[in-house]
Amino acid sequence: MFTDREFAFEFQRTLGASYSGEADIGECLATASRIKEGDFESWYCEWKKTADNFRAAGDESLAAGHRVTAMEAYYRAATYYRTAEFFLHGNGTDPRIVET
């Protein structure tokens, strides 16, 4: 997906999380397709959008009493949030690190 070595490595790390249910290959590919190569802000925004969608799905599932479905959505959201904030650490004072 990426020629940038750092982006490629982090993308592969997130893909690897699919084996334990922490991510989904299709979701990762869809998110990566929206990212501008080498653009840290694009990386953050697109992974955060994906994470936010799964957090919202988890909230809906939990409100409907579907605890297992909610847990699965929150699990993936957590992985995507972690992926989103990875490149923010170039500026240790970026408030999005803690928020994410």
C-alpha positions in Angstrom: 0.0 0.0 0.0 2.8 2.4 0.9 6.3 3.0 -0.5 7.2 5.1 2.6 8.9 2.6 4.8 7.5 3.9 8.1 4.0 4.0 6.7 4.4 0.5 5.3 5.7 -0.9 8.6 2.9 0.6 10.7 0.3 -0.5 8.1 1.6 -4.1 8.2 1.6 -4.0 12.0 -2.1 -3.0 12.0 -2.9 -5.6 9.4 -1.2 -8.2 11.7 -3.7 -7.3 14.4 -6.5 -8.9 12.2 -5.5 -12.4 13.3 -6.6 -11.7 16.9 -9.7 -9.7 15.9 -8.1 -6.3 16.7 -8.5 -5.2 13.1 -10.0 -6.2 9.9 -8.0 -6.5 6.6 -10.8 -4.9 4.5 -11.1 -2.0 7.0 -7.4 -1.5 7.0 -7.2 -1.5 3.2 -10.1 0.9 2.9 -8.5 3.3 5.4 -5.1 3.1 3.8 -6.5 3.9 0.4 -7.6 7.3 1.7 -4.2 8.3 3.2 -1.8 10.5 1.3 1.6 8.9 1.2 4.0 10.3 3.7 1.5 12.7 5.2 1.3 12.3 8.9 -1.8 14.5 9.3 -3.6 12.4 6.6 -2.6 9.2 8.5 -4.0 10.5 11.7 -7.2 11.8 10.3 -8.1 8.7 8.3 -7.3 6.2 11.0 -9.2 8.3 13.5 -12.2 8.4 11.3 -12.2 4.6 11.1 -11.7 4.4 14.9 -14.5 6.9 15.5 -16.9 4.8 13.3 -16.2 1.7 15.3 -16.5 3.5 18.6 -19.9 4.7 17.5 -20.9 1.2 16.4 -19.8 -0.1 19.8 -21.9 2.6 21.6 -25.0 1.6 19.5 -24.5 -2.1 20.2 -24.0 -1.5 23.9 -27.1 0.6 24.1 -29.0 -2.2 22.4 -27.8 -4.7 24.9 -25.4 -6.4 22.5 -22.4 -6.6 24.7 -20.2 -9.0 22.7 -20.8 -7.0 19.5 -20.0 -3.8 21.4 -16.8 -5.3 22.8 -15.6 -6.4 19.3 -16.3 -2.9 17.9 -14.5 -1.2 20.8 -11.5 -3.6 20.4 -11.1 -2.6 16.8 -11.6 1.1 17.6 -8.8 0.9 20.2 -6.4 -0.6 17.6 -7.3 2.1 15.0 -6.9 4.9 17.6 -3.5 3.5 18.5 -2.6 3.4 14.8 -3.9 6.9 14.3 -1.8 8.5 17.0 1.4 6.7 16.2 3.0 9.4 14.1 1.9 12.3 16.4 4.8 11.5 18.7 7.1 13.7 16.6 5.6 16.5 18.7 5.3 15.1 22.3 3.1 18.1 23.3 0.5 17.4 20.6 -2.7 17.1 22.7 -4.2 14.6 20.3 -1.8 12.0 21.7 -3.7 11.9 25.0 -7.1 12.6 23.4 -6.8 9.7 21.0 
